Amino acid sequence: STPPHPPHSPTTPPTVMDGGWNQQRPVEADAPSRRAKDEGPERPPLRQRPPFAWKAAPDYEKEFKISGDSCEIATKLRDFKEADWVVPVGGTMRLLKGSIYRWTICVEHVCPTRPQMHLGVHGAGHRRPWRLMTTTRCSRARDEDTWQERPGGDRAINAGDFVHIEVDLRGLHLPFGTLSVAINAEPEEVVFDDIPLTSSLPMMP
């Protein structure tokens, strides 16, 4: 089955990252990526509800501010005590085997001292499998494996960028699911082609 969130529909809200540190939320998919000098990209009015709300993991609720009418804005409030950790905030959408899911994230602000964010999917409750891509270089990692370079070279995701994400769990051509990403109007690239489809448990953005 195909959920009602086509990748670049003018009526589909994406998701945004923004804030004094880092932040994200679902907004309009066709919103302009221009931004004012000291602000994130212009926020157009939502014509329908975002595809999911943000929800911080219980251990890290004090690390994030979740805001917006539909809890679609996630802001990292402060530097985490461990400098090499990226603490999780997940979406409420349940990603189930047999379906394809698409959403868009807008990065509104990036922390100047700790700019790294991870985009991707986790298993339920932030358990494995993890399939993550970093915003600083678009390098990627599976579970607890070492980070692998982007085949096409480093590509930073900056404030004002829109990241279109597709997670295909149908397994039509492989015994696995795939995660693909397109930045702004750039071509889509497959980041992972090995998302396990053996579990009946849902995954999460």
C-alpha positions as CSV (number, residue, x, y, z in Angstrom):
1,S,0.0,0.0,0.0
2,T,1.1,3.6,-0.6
3,P,0.5,6.2,2.1
4,P,-1.0,9.5,1.1
5,H,2.3,11.5,1.2
6,P,3.8,11.7,-2.4
7,P,7.4,13.1,-2.4
8,H,7.0,16.5,-3.9
9,S,3.2,17.2,-3.7
10,P,2.4,20.9,-3.2
11,T,-0.1,19.9,-0.5
12,T,2.1,17.6,1.5
13,P,3.8,19.1,4.6
14,P,7.5,18.2,5.0
15,T,9.4,18.2,8.4
16,V,11.7,20.9,9.8
17,M,14.9,21.2,11.8
18,D,15.6,24.6,13.3
19,G,16.6,26.4,16.5
20,G,19.4,28.0,18.5
21,W,21.0,24.6,18.4
22,N,19.4,22.3,15.8
23,Q,15.7,22.0,14.9
24,Q,13.3,20.2,12.4
25,R,9.6,20.1,11.5
26,P,7.2,19.1,8.6
27,V,6.2,22.2,6.4
28,E,5.0,22.7,2.9
29,A,6.8,20.5,0.3
30,D,7.0,23.3,-2.3
31,A,8.0,26.0,0.2
32,P,10.8,28.3,-1.1
33,S,14.3,27.5,0.3
34,R,15.3,31.2,0.5
35,R,15.8,32.5,4.0
36,A,16.2,35.9,5.6
37,K,19.5,37.0,7.0
38,D,19.0,35.9,10.6
39,E,16.1,33.5,10.2
40,G,15.3,30.1,8.8
41,P,13.4,29.6,5.6
42,E,10.0,31.3,5.3
43,R,7.3,29.1,6.8
44,P,4.2,28.9,4.5
45,P,0.8,28.1,6.1
46,L,0.1,24.4,6.3
47,R,-2.8,23.2,4.2
48,Q,-2.9,19.7,5.8
49,R,-1.5,18.1,8.9
50,P,2.2,17.1,8.8
51,P,2.9,13.4,8.2
52,F,4.1,12.9,11.8
53,A,4.8,14.7,15.1
54,W,8.2,14.7,16.8
55,K,8.6,12.9,20.1
56,A,11.9,12.8,22.1
57,A,13.0,9.6,23.7
58,P,12.1,9.6,27.5
59,D,15.7,9.8,28.6
60,Y,16.3,12.9,26.5
61,E,13.0,14.9,26.8
62,K,14.9,17.8,28.4
63,E,17.2,18.1,25.5
64,F,14.5,19.1,23.0
65,K,11.7,21.6,22.6
66,I,8.8,20.2,20.6
67,S,6.5,22.9,19.3
68,G,4.1,23.9,16.5
69,D,0.4,23.3,16.2
70,S,1.0,19.6,15.3
71,C,4.3,19.2,17.3
72,E,6.1,19.3,13.9
73,I,9.1,21.5,15.1
74,A,11.9,19.9,17.0
75,T,14.6,22.2,18.5
76,K,17.8,20.9,20.2
77,L,18.1,23.2,23.3
78,R,21.7,22.8,24.5
79,D,24.9,21.0,23.9
80,F,24.7,17.4,25.2
81,K,27.2,16.6,28.0
82,E,28.9,14.0,25.8
83,A,30.5,15.9,22.9
84,D,30.5,12.9,20.5
85,W,26.9,11.8,21.1
86,V,23.9,12.7,18.9
87,V,20.8,12.2,21.0
88,P,17.6,10.9,19.3
89,V,14.3,12.6,18.6
90,G,11.9,10.4,16.6
91,G,8.7,10.7,14.6
92,T,5.4,9.2,15.6
93,M,4.7,7.7,12.2
94,R,4.9,3.8,12.2
95,L,6.8,2.5,9.2
96,L,5.5,-0.9,8.4
97,K,6.7,-3.7,6.1
98,G,4.8,-3.7,2.8
99,S,4.5,0.1,2.4
100,I,6.4,3.1,1.0
101,Y,6.7,6.3,3.0
102,R,7.8,9.8,1.9
103,W,8.4,13.0,3.9
104,T,10.5,16.2,3.7
105,I,12.6,17.7,6.4
106,C,13.5,21.4,6.3
107,V,16.7,22.3,8.3
108,E,15.9,25.8,9.6
109,H,18.9,26.5,11.8
110,V,22.3,24.7,12.5
111,C,24.3,25.0,15.7
112,P,27.6,26.7,14.8
113,T,29.6,24.7,17.4
114,R,28.0,21.3,17.0
115,P,26.3,21.3,13.6
116,Q,26.0,17.5,13.1
117,M,22.6,16.0,12.9
118,H,21.6,12.4,11.8
119,L,18.7,11.7,9.5
120,G,17.2,8.3,8.9
121,V,15.3,5.6,10.6
122,H,15.4,3.6,13.8
123,G,13.6,0.5,15.0
124,A,10.7,0.9,17.4
125,G,11.8,2.6,20.7
126,H,15.1,3.7,19.0
127,R,16.3,0.2,19.0
128,R,18.1,-1.4,16.0
129,P,18.1,-1.5,13.1
130,W,19.5,2.0,12.6
131,R,20.1,3.5,9.2
132,L,21.5,7.0,9.6
133,M,23.1,9.7,7.4
134,T,24.9,12.7,8.9
135,T,24.1,16.3,7.7
136,T,27.7,17.5,7.8
137,R,29.1,15.2,5.1
138,C,26.2,12.8,4.1
139,S,28.3,9.9,5.3
140,R,26.2,7.0,6.5
141,A,26.3,4.2,9.1
142,R,24.4,0.9,9.7
143,D,23.7,0.1,13.3
144,E,27.0,0.4,15.2
145,D,29.2,0.0,12.1
146,T,31.8,2.6,11.2
147,W,30.7,5.6,9.2
148,Q,31.1,5.2,5.4
149,E,31.9,8.1,3.0
150,R,29.2,9.2,0.5
151,P,30.2,7.6,-2.8
152,G,29.8,10.9,-4.7
153,G,32.0,12.8,-2.2
154,D,31.0,14.9,0.8
155,R,27.8,16.9,0.7
156,A,26.9,19.2,3.6
157,I,23.2,19.8,4.4
158,N,22.9,23.5,5.5
159,A,20.3,25.7,7.1
160,G,17.5,26.3,4.5
161,D,17.9,23.0,2.8
162,F,15.0,20.7,2.2
163,V,15.7,16.9,2.5
164,H,13.2,14.6,0.7
165,I,13.3,11.2,2.2
166,E,11.7,8.0,0.9
167,V,11.6,4.7,2.8
168,D,10.5,1.8,0.7
169,L,9.6,-1.3,2.8
170,R,7.8,-3.2,0.1
171,G,10.9,-5.3,-0.9
172,L,9.7,-5.4,-4.5
173,H,13.2,-6.0,-6.1
174,L,15.3,-7.0,-3.1
175,P,14.8,-9.0,0.1
176,F,15.4,-5.7,1.9
177,G,13.9,-2.2,2.2
178,T,15.6,1.0,0.9
179,L,16.1,4.5,2.1
180,S,16.6,7.2,-0.5
181,V,17.3,10.9,-0.2
182,A,17.1,14.0,-2.4
183,I,18.4,17.4,-1.3
184,N,16.4,20.4,-2.6
185,A,16.0,19.8,-6.3
186,E,19.0,17.5,-6.7
187,P,18.7,13.9,-8.0
188,E,17.6,11.2,-5.6
189,E,20.2,8.8,-4.4
190,V,19.8,5.5,-2.6
191,V,21.6,5.7,0.8
192,F,20.7,2.3,2.1
193,D,19.4,-0.8,0.3
194,D,19.6,-3.3,3.2
195,I,16.8,-2.3,5.7
196,P,15.8,-5.7,7.2
197,L,12.2,-6.8,6.5
198,T,12.2,-9.8,8.7
199,S,10.6,-8.2,11.8
200,S,6.9,-7.4,12.2
201,L,7.7,-4.5,14.5
202,P,7.4,-1.0,12.9
203,M,10.3,1.4,12.4
204,M,10.3,5.2,13.0
205,P,11.6,8.3,11.4
